[in-house]
Amino acid sequence: VFFPGWEADVNGGTAGLCSPVERDLFDCHLGCFWPAQVPDQLNHAPDWTSSCASAQKDWRKIDLIFP
């Protein structure tokens, strides 16, 4: 099944994913999404590492960092 967006929550981000696992005990039936398991050969962004070197050089330009 090809389902783009599996790595995002209902708001398009990652904050609503079931993490920590304790959140699953009550909240997953209300709108908490679990990230799907995806085979290694399925890659929606094959060149996602191409800009990693620039991030290492430009990290001081980042205004806000979220853990």
C-alpha positions as CSV (number, residue, x, y, z in Angstrom):
1,V,0.0,0.0,0.0
2,F,1.4,3.4,-1.0
3,F,0.3,5.9,1.6
4,P,2.4,9.1,1.6
5,G,2.2,11.0,4.8
6,W,2.6,7.9,7.0
7,E,5.3,9.7,9.0
8,A,3.1,12.6,10.0
9,D,0.3,13.1,12.4
10,V,-3.1,14.6,11.7
11,N,-1.7,18.1,11.7
12,G,1.1,17.3,9.2
13,G,3.8,17.2,11.9
14,T,5.5,14.6,14.2
15,A,4.3,16.0,17.5
16,G,1.2,13.8,17.6
17,L,2.9,10.5,16.9
18,C,2.6,8.0,19.8
19,S,5.7,8.9,21.7
20,P,6.4,8.1,24.4
21,V,4.8,4.7,24.3
22,E,2.8,5.4,27.4
23,R,0.7,7.8,25.4
24,D,-0.7,4.8,23.6
25,L,-2.5,3.5,26.7
26,F,-5.3,6.1,26.3
27,D,-4.7,8.5,23.5
28,C,-4.2,6.5,20.3
29,H,-7.8,5.9,19.8
30,L,-8.5,9.7,19.8
31,G,-6.1,10.8,17.1
32,C,-2.6,9.7,18.0
33,F,-0.8,8.1,15.0
34,W,1.8,5.4,15.1
35,P,4.6,5.7,12.5
36,A,4.3,2.9,10.0
37,Q,6.9,0.2,9.4
38,V,8.2,0.7,5.9
39,P,10.5,-1.7,4.0
40,D,14.0,-0.4,3.4
41,Q,13.6,-0.4,-0.4
42,L,10.6,2.0,-0.1
43,N,11.9,5.5,0.1
44,H,9.8,8.6,-0.5
45,A,12.8,10.9,-0.5
46,P,15.8,9.1,-2.1
47,D,18.2,12.0,-1.9
48,W,17.2,13.4,1.5
49,T,20.9,13.3,2.6
50,S,22.1,15.6,-0.2
51,S,21.7,18.7,2.0
52,C,23.2,17.3,5.2
53,A,26.6,18.8,4.7
54,S,25.1,22.3,4.2
55,A,23.1,21.8,7.5
56,Q,26.4,21.2,9.3
57,K,27.8,24.4,7.9
58,D,24.7,26.6,8.4
59,W,23.5,25.5,11.8
60,R,24.1,28.9,13.2
61,K,21.5,30.4,10.9
62,I,18.7,28.3,12.5
63,D,16.4,30.5,14.5
64,L,14.7,27.8,16.5
65,I,15.7,24.2,17.3
66,F,13.1,21.6,18.4
67,P,14.4,18.5,20.1
